[in-house]
């Protein structure tokens, strides 16, 4: 029996319960991991509260991201072996001391990437990789607006977009978070609680507006985000930290300048194993070169997962948060 944090009913952080569970031997095309670090992400809260339905029903082990050592492999697994260090992103099952994992979702970690780093960046870092390289191709001269620039995805995106030659504008909730975003590559910060972010974007860009807005906030920043985008630009909604965007009149996109809008997810961008490995390799290369730094800003014990969720949802965290078994 091993410790795991499970959800028995949808609700607030208090529904996360520490249980003992049995983790069987791996089946065909599975590996068994001894976990060393587990990522905490907003998507975990969406499953916990029932915004996203659990694909395995109730109860379920929470969590989508982690890193650990392979301690057993199932039949048919050829490219992963016992002793390999791997990181992963999967729909559920991360908040546990040990777990089973589909072998085709496991990514071998380079020697220079620690378990803690991997658990801090597999989901968030690969999300940034596809957002900046595939959803909208960011490059020299691109002007981007990054909401929640001091958050887990935000700090990675600010560094990476800066590295690609973009001008980075970030919204943040405090002066401390503004300083953090600037240290991580944001050229301009906007205190969204005190300032009208649309007016500030117009001021910063001298009326040119942004080529793309990356929005993980959702309800609170829509539709004002559309007013920050130049004609033919793109609105990328990749999260719902303040609640989901409700159905909107698609004619808004016409009126705001023939805009493009998308709601992407890593699950689709990394559905093919070759895409997963290429996305992860680009991330490892950027981190390995020092272009992007991804420390674990907050670390909690596995048993304190509920507190980690409270702090995350209360905007009490910056950067990446991990659990350790």
C-alpha positions as CSV (number, residue, x, y, z in Angstrom):
1,X,0.0,0.0,0.0
2,X,1.2,3.5,-0.8
3,X,0.0,7.0,0.0
4,X,-2.2,8.8,-2.6
5,X,-4.4,11.9,-2.6
6,X,-7.8,11.1,-3.9
7,X,-11.0,12.9,-4.7
8,X,-14.2,11.0,-3.6
9,X,-16.6,13.8,-4.5
10,X,-16.3,17.1,-6.4
11,X,-15.7,20.2,-4.4
12,X,-13.1,22.6,-2.8
13,X,-9.6,21.8,-1.6
14,X,-11.1,20.1,1.4
15,X,-12.2,17.1,-0.7
16,X,-8.6,16.0,-1.3
17,X,-8.1,13.1,1.1
18,X,-4.9,11.1,1.9
19,X,-5.6,7.4,1.3
20,X,-3.6,4.2,1.2
21,X,-4.0,2.5,-2.2
22,X,-2.7,-0.6,-3.8
23,X,-0.6,-0.1,-7.0
24,X,-0.5,-3.4,-8.9
25,X,2.2,-4.7,-11.2
26,X,2.2,-2.9,-14.6
27,X,0.1,-4.4,-17.3
28,X,0.9,-4.5,-21.1
29,X,2.4,-1.3,-22.3
30,X,2.6,0.2,-18.8
31,X,5.4,1.2,-16.5
32,X,5.4,1.5,-12.7
33,X,7.0,4.6,-11.2
34,X,8.4,5.4,-7.8
35,X,7.6,9.1,-7.8
36,X,10.1,11.7,-6.6
37,X,8.2,14.9,-7.4
38,X,4.6,15.8,-8.5
39,X,3.5,19.0,-10.3
40,X,0.5,21.0,-9.0
41,X,-1.4,22.8,-11.7
42,X,-4.7,24.7,-12.2
43,X,-6.0,21.8,-14.3
44,X,-5.9,19.7,-11.1
45,X,-8.4,22.1,-9.5
46,X,-10.7,21.8,-12.6
47,X,-10.9,18.0,-12.1
48,X,-11.2,18.3,-8.3
49,X,-14.2,20.7,-8.6
50,X,-15.9,18.8,-11.4
51,X,-15.3,21.4,-14.1
52,X,-13.6,18.6,-16.0
53,X,-15.2,15.2,-15.5
54,X,-13.0,12.4,-14.3
55,X,-12.5,9.8,-17.0
56,X,-12.2,7.1,-14.4
57,X,-15.2,8.1,-12.2
58,X,-15.0,8.5,-8.4
59,X,-12.8,8.2,-6.5
60,X,-9.8,9.2,-8.5
61,X,-6.2,10.0,-7.7
62,X,-5.7,13.7,-8.5
63,X,-2.8,15.2,-10.5
64,X,-1.6,15.3,-14.1
65,X,2.2,15.8,-13.9
66,X,5.1,14.2,-12.2
67,X,8.6,12.6,-12.4
68,X,10.1,9.5,-11.0
69,X,12.1,6.3,-11.3
70,X,10.8,3.3,-13.3
71,X,10.6,0.3,-10.9
72,X,8.8,-2.2,-13.2
73,X,7.8,-2.5,-16.8
74,X,4.9,-4.4,-18.4
75,X,4.8,-6.7,-21.4
76,X,5.5,-5.0,-24.7
77,X,7.5,-2.1,-23.3
78,X,10.8,-1.9,-25.2
79,X,12.1,1.7,-25.0
80,X,11.7,2.3,-21.2
81,X,13.6,0.1,-18.7
82,X,13.8,-0.3,-14.9
83,X,16.0,2.5,-13.5
84,X,15.1,5.0,-16.1
85,X,14.3,8.5,-14.9
86,X,11.1,9.8,-16.5
87,X,8.7,12.7,-16.5
88,X,5.2,12.8,-17.8
89,X,1.8,14.5,-18.3
90,X,-1.3,12.3,-18.1
91,X,-5.0,13.0,-17.4
92,X,-5.0,11.8,-13.8
93,X,-3.1,9.8,-11.1
94,X,-0.1,11.9,-10.2
95,X,-0.7,12.6,-6.5
96,X,0.7,9.3,-5.3
97,X,4.0,7.8,-4.0
98,X,3.8,5.2,-6.8
99,X,1.7,4.9,-9.9
100,X,1.2,3.1,-13.2
101,X,1.7,5.0,-16.4
102,X,1.2,4.3,-20.1
103,X,4.7,3.8,-21.4
104,X,4.0,5.9,-24.4
105,X,3.5,8.9,-22.1
106,X,6.8,8.5,-20.3
107,X,9.6,10.8,-21.4
108,X,13.2,10.0,-20.4
109,X,14.8,12.9,-18.5
110,X,18.3,14.1,-19.4
111,X,20.9,13.9,-16.7
112,X,20.9,17.7,-16.2
113,X,17.1,17.8,-15.5
114,X,16.2,16.9,-11.8
115,X,13.0,15.2,-10.8
116,X,11.9,18.5,-9.1
117,X,12.6,20.5,-12.3
118,X,10.7,17.9,-14.4
119,X,7.7,18.0,-12.1
120,X,7.8,21.8,-12.3
121,X,7.8,21.9,-16.1
122,X,6.5,18.9,-18.0
123,X,3.0,20.3,-18.2
124,X,3.7,24.0,-17.9
125,X,6.9,24.0,-20.0
126,X,5.5,21.9,-22.8
127,X,2.4,24.1,-22.8
128,X,4.6,27.1,-23.4
129,X,6.5,25.3,-26.1
130,X,3.4,24.7,-28.2
131,X,1.8,28.0,-27.4
132,X,4.8,30.0,-28.6
133,X,5.9,27.7,-31.5
134,X,2.8,26.1,-32.9
135,X,-0.4,27.8,-31.8
136,X,1.1,31.2,-32.7
137,X,4.6,31.4,-34.0
138,X,6.3,34.0,-31.8
139,X,9.5,35.5,-33.1
140,X,11.6,38.7,-33.3
141,X,9.3,41.7,-33.1
142,X,6.2,39.9,-32.0
143,X,4.3,41.7,-29.3
144,X,2.6,39.4,-26.8
145,X,0.3,40.0,-23.8
146,X,0.7,37.3,-21.1
147,X,-1.9,37.2,-18.4
148,X,-0.8,36.0,-15.0
149,X,2.8,36.6,-16.0
150,X,4.1,35.6,-12.5
151,X,2.3,32.2,-12.5
152,X,3.6,28.8,-13.4
153,X,3.1,29.1,-17.2
154,X,3.6,32.8,-17.2
155,X,7.2,32.9,-15.8
156,X,8.2,30.2,-18.3
157,X,6.5,32.0,-21.2
158,X,8.0,35.4,-20.4
159,X,11.5,33.9,-20.5
160,X,10.9,31.8,-23.6
161,X,9.2,34.6,-25.6
162,X,12.0,37.0,-24.6
163,X,14.5,34.5,-25.8
164,X,12.7,34.3,-29.1
165,X,12.9,38.1,-29.6
166,X,9.4,39.1,-28.6
167,X,8.3,42.1,-26.7
168,X,6.6,40.7,-23.6
169,X,3.8,42.6,-21.7
170,X,2.6,40.8,-18.6
171,X,-0.4,41.3,-16.2
172,X,0.3,40.6,-12.5
173,X,-1.6,41.1,-9.2
174,X,1.1,42.8,-7.1
175,X,4.3,44.9,-7.3
176,X,6.2,41.8,-6.0
177,X,4.8,39.7,-8.8
178,X,5.7,42.5,-11.3
179,X,9.3,42.4,-10.2
180,X,9.4,38.7,-10.5
181,X,7.9,38.8,-14.0
182,X,10.5,41.4,-15.1
183,X,13.3,39.3,-13.7
184,X,12.0,36.5,-15.9
185,X,11.8,38.4,-19.2
186,X,8.7,40.6,-19.1
187,X,9.5,44.0,-20.6
188,X,6.4,45.7,-19.3
189,X,4.1,44.7,-16.4
190,X,0.5,45.9,-15.7
191,X,-1.0,45.7,-12.2
192,X,-4.4,44.4,-13.3
193,X,-6.1,45.2,-9.9
194,X,-5.1,48.9,-10.1
195,X,-4.8,49.6,-13.8
196,X,-7.0,49.2,-16.9
197,X,-4.9,46.6,-18.8
198,X,-6.5,47.6,-22.1
199,X,-5.5,51.2,-21.7
200,X,-2.0,50.3,-20.6
201,X,-1.5,48.0,-23.6
202,X,-2.5,50.8,-25.9
203,X,-0.1,53.1,-24.1
204,X,2.8,50.6,-24.1
205,X,2.4,49.8,-27.8
206,X,1.6,53.3,-28.9
207,X,-1.7,52.1,-30.2
208,X,-0.3,49.2,-32.3
209,X,-1.7,46.6,-29.8
210,X,-0.5,43.0,-29.5
211,X,-0.1,40.3,-32.1
212,X,-1.3,37.6,-29.6
213,X,-2.8,37.4,-26.1
214,X,-2.2,34.3,-24.0
215,X,-4.9,34.0,-21.4
216,X,-5.0,31.4,-18.7
217,X,-7.4,33.4,-16.6
218,X,-10.7,33.1,-18.5
219,X,-13.8,34.8,-17.3
220,X,-12.3,37.8,-15.6
221,X,-10.2,38.9,-18.6
222,X,-12.7,38.3,-21.4
223,X,-13.8,40.0,-23.6
224,X,-11.4,42.9,-22.6
225,X,-8.4,40.8,-23.9
226,X,-9.8,41.1,-27.4
227,X,-9.4,44.9,-27.2
228,X,-5.6,44.4,-26.8
229,X,-5.2,42.6,-30.1
230,X,-4.3,44.1,-33.5
231,X,-6.5,43.3,-36.5
232,X,-5.8,39.7,-37.7
233,X,-4.2,38.9,-34.4
234,X,-4.9,35.9,-32.2
235,X,-6.6,35.3,-28.8
236,X,-5.3,32.1,-27.2
237,X,-7.4,30.9,-24.2
238,X,-5.5,28.1,-22.5
239,X,-6.9,28.1,-19.0
240,X,-9.8,29.2,-16.8
241,X,-8.3,30.2,-13.4
242,X,-11.2,32.6,-12.8
243,X,-13.8,30.4,-14.3
244,X,-14.6,29.4,-17.9
245,X,-15.4,31.9,-20.6
246,X,-19.1,31.6,-21.3
247,X,-20.5,31.2,-24.9
248,X,-19.8,34.4,-26.8
249,X,-21.1,35.9,-30.0
250,X,-18.5,34.9,-32.7
251,X,-19.2,38.1,-34.5
252,X,-17.2,39.8,-31.7
253,X,-14.1,38.5,-33.5
254,X,-15.1,40.4,-36.7
255,X,-15.9,43.6,-34.9
256,X,-12.6,43.6,-33.0
257,X,-10.5,43.2,-36.2
258,X,-11.1,39.8,-37.9
259,X,-9.4,38.1,-35.0
260,X,-8.5,34.5,-34.6
261,X,-9.4,32.7,-31.3
262,X,-8.5,29.2,-30.1
263,X,-8.8,27.1,-27.0
264,X,-5.8,24.7,-27.3
265,X,-4.7,21.9,-24.9
266,X,-1.4,20.0,-24.5
267,X,-3.3,16.7,-24.8
268,X,-4.0,17.4,-28.5
269,X,-0.7,19.0,-29.3
270,X,1.2,16.0,-27.8
271,X,-1.2,13.2,-28.7
272,X,1.3,11.6,-31.0
273,X,4.4,10.2,-29.3
274,X,6.7,11.8,-31.8
275,X,5.1,15.2,-31.0
276,X,5.4,14.6,-27.3
277,X,9.1,13.7,-27.6
278,X,9.8,16.7,-29.9
279,X,8.0,19.1,-27.6
280,X,9.8,17.7,-24.5
281,X,13.2,17.8,-26.2
282,X,12.8,21.5,-27.2
283,X,11.9,22.2,-23.6
284,X,14.9,20.2,-22.2
285,X,17.2,22.1,-24.7
286,X,15.9,25.5,-23.6
287,X,16.3,24.7,-19.9
288,X,19.6,22.9,-20.5
289,X,21.0,26.0,-22.3
290,X,20.0,28.3,-19.5
291,X,17.6,30.3,-21.8
292,X,14.7,29.2,-19.5
293,X,15.1,28.6,-15.8
294,X,12.4,26.6,-14.0
295,X,12.8,26.3,-10.2
296,X,10.2,24.8,-8.0
297,X,9.0,28.0,-6.2
298,X,6.9,26.2,-3.6
299,X,7.2,22.7,-2.3
300,X,4.6,20.8,-0.2
301,X,4.4,17.4,1.3
302,X,2.0,15.1,-0.5
303,X,-0.2,15.1,2.5
304,X,-0.5,18.9,2.3
305,X,-2.0,18.8,-1.2
306,X,-5.2,20.6,0.0
307,X,-3.1,23.5,1.3
308,X,-1.3,23.7,-2.0
309,X,-4.6,24.0,-3.8
310,X,-5.8,26.7,-1.4
311,X,-2.7,28.7,-2.0
312,X,-2.8,28.2,-5.8
313,X,-6.4,29.3,-6.1
314,X,-5.9,32.1,-3.6
315,X,-3.2,33.6,-5.9
316,X,-0.7,33.0,-3.1
317,X,1.8,31.2,-5.3
318,X,4.3,32.2,-8.0
319,X,6.0,30.1,-10.6
320,X,5.8,26.3,-10.2
321,X,4.5,24.3,-7.2
322,X,5.4,20.7,-6.5
323,X,4.4,18.0,-4.0
324,X,7.0,15.5,-2.7
325,X,5.9,12.0,-1.5
